[in-house]
């Protein structure tokens, strides 16, 4: 799922979602997709609510995407962190590293 939307100030925000595995087996394809997404708008949002499995390769990809976005001077936000993503970030003590709000849904 990929679509664009405008924010209140009229700047273009490219939105994309990652669904299913965010693992070593999908890392190459997802890397290409994330890098392409960074080139699509002035800002990029990546919805992680559909991630069902994540390993260290997915985490490395998040770090690399944030670094690339910073090098391009483009905001990149990860949103809708699934439970699997939150667990991975917590285990690695990286929840605060990305600067994105990690919301915990009500039980």
KABEL-V465331 format. One record per residue. N is the residue number from 0. RES is the residue in one small letter. OMEGA is omega in degrees with one decimal (999 if undefined). BURIAL is # if it has 16 or more other C-alpha atoms within 10 Angstrom, else .. Layout:
n:N res:RES omega:OMEGA burial:BURIAL
n:N res:RES omega:OMEGA burial:BURIAL
This chain:
n:0 res:x omega:178.1 burial:.
n:1 res:x omega:174.1 burial:.
n:2 res:x omega:179.0 burial:.
n:3 res:x omega:170.8 burial:.
n:4 res:x omega:176.9 burial:.
n:5 res:x omega:173.6 burial:.
n:6 res:x omega:-174.6 burial:.
n:7 res:x omega:-178.2 burial:.
n:8 res:x omega:177.2 burial:.
n:9 res:x omega:178.2 burial:.
n:10 res:x omega:-178.1 burial:.
n:11 res:x omega:176.5 burial:#
n:12 res:x omega:176.6 burial:#
n:13 res:x omega:179.9 burial:#
n:14 res:x omega:176.2 burial:#
n:15 res:x omega:179.9 burial:#
n:16 res:x omega:173.0 burial:#
n:17 res:x omega:-179.0 burial:#
n:18 res:x omega:179.3 burial:.
n:19 res:x omega:-176.0 burial:.
n:20 res:x omega:173.4 burial:#
n:21 res:x omega:-168.6 burial:#
n:22 res:x omega:179.5 burial:#
n:23 res:x omega:-177.7 burial:#
n:24 res:x omega:179.6 burial:.
n:25 res:x omega:-171.7 burial:.
n:26 res:x omega:-176.6 burial:#
n:27 res:x omega:-179.5 burial:.
n:28 res:x omega:-179.7 burial:.
n:29 res:x omega:176.9 burial:#
n:30 res:x omega:179.5 burial:#
n:31 res:x omega:-179.3 burial:.
n:32 res:x omega:179.3 burial:.
n:33 res:x omega:178.2 burial:#
n:34 res:x omega:176.8 burial:.
n:35 res:x omega:179.8 burial:.
n:36 res:x omega:179.1 burial:#
n:37 res:x omega:179.9 burial:#
n:38 res:x omega:-173.7 burial:.
n:39 res:x omega:-175.3 burial:.
n:40 res:x omega:176.2 burial:#
n:41 res:x omega:176.6 burial:.
n:42 res:x omega:178.8 burial:#
n:43 res:x omega:173.4 burial:#
n:44 res:x omega:178.8 burial:#
n:45 res:x omega:179.3 burial:#
n:46 res:x omega:-178.2 burial:#
n:47 res:x omega:-175.4 burial:#
n:48 res:x omega:-179.4 burial:#
n:49 res:x omega:-179.7 burial:#
n:50 res:x omega:-177.4 burial:#
n:51 res:x omega:179.5 burial:#
n:52 res:x omega:-179.3 burial:#
n:53 res:x omega:174.9 burial:#
n:54 res:x omega:-176.7 burial:#
n:55 res:x omega:177.4 burial:.
n:56 res:x omega:175.9 burial:#
n:57 res:x omega:178.1 burial:#
n:58 res:x omega:177.3 burial:#
n:59 res:x omega:179.0 burial:.
n:60 res:x omega:175.9 burial:#
n:61 res:x omega:179.5 burial:#
n:62 res:x omega:-179.3 burial:.
n:63 res:x omega:179.3 burial:.
n:64 res:x omega:177.6 burial:#
n:65 res:x omega:179.1 burial:#
n:66 res:x omega:179.4 burial:.
n:67 res:x omega:178.1 burial:#
n:68 res:x omega:178.4 burial:#
n:69 res:x omega:178.4 burial:.
n:70 res:x omega:178.2 burial:.
n:71 res:x omega:-177.7 burial:.
n:72 res:x omega:178.4 burial:.
n:73 res:x omega:177.0 burial:#
n:74 res:x omega:174.5 burial:.
n:75 res:x omega:178.7 burial:#
n:76 res:x omega:170.4 burial:#
n:77 res:x omega:-176.6 burial:#
n:78 res:x omega:173.6 burial:#
n:79 res:x omega:-176.3 burial:#
n:80 res:x omega:176.5 burial:#
n:81 res:x omega:178.0 burial:#
n:82 res:x omega:179.1 burial:#
n:83 res:x omega:179.1 burial:#
n:84 res:x omega:179.0 burial:#
n:85 res:x omega:179.5 burial:#
n:86 res:x omega:-179.9 burial:.
n:87 res:x omega:178.8 burial:#
n:88 res:x omega:180.0 burial:#
n:89 res:x omega:-179.3 burial:.
n:90 res:x omega:-178.7 burial:.
n:91 res:x omega:-179.3 burial:.
n:92 res:x omega:-177.3 burial:.
n:93 res:x omega:-177.7 burial:.
n:94 res:x omega:-177.6 burial:#
n:95 res:x omega:-174.8 burial:.
n:96 res:x omega:-172.9 burial:.
n:97 res:x omega:179.4 burial:.
n:98 res:x omega:178.9 burial:.
n:99 res:x omega:176.5 burial:.
n:100 res:x omega:176.9 burial:.
n:101 res:x omega:-176.5 burial:#
n:102 res:x omega:178.3 burial:.
n:103 res:x omega:-178.3 burial:.
n:104 res:x omega:177.0 burial:.
n:105 res:x omega:-179.4 burial:.
n:106 res:x omega:999 burial:.
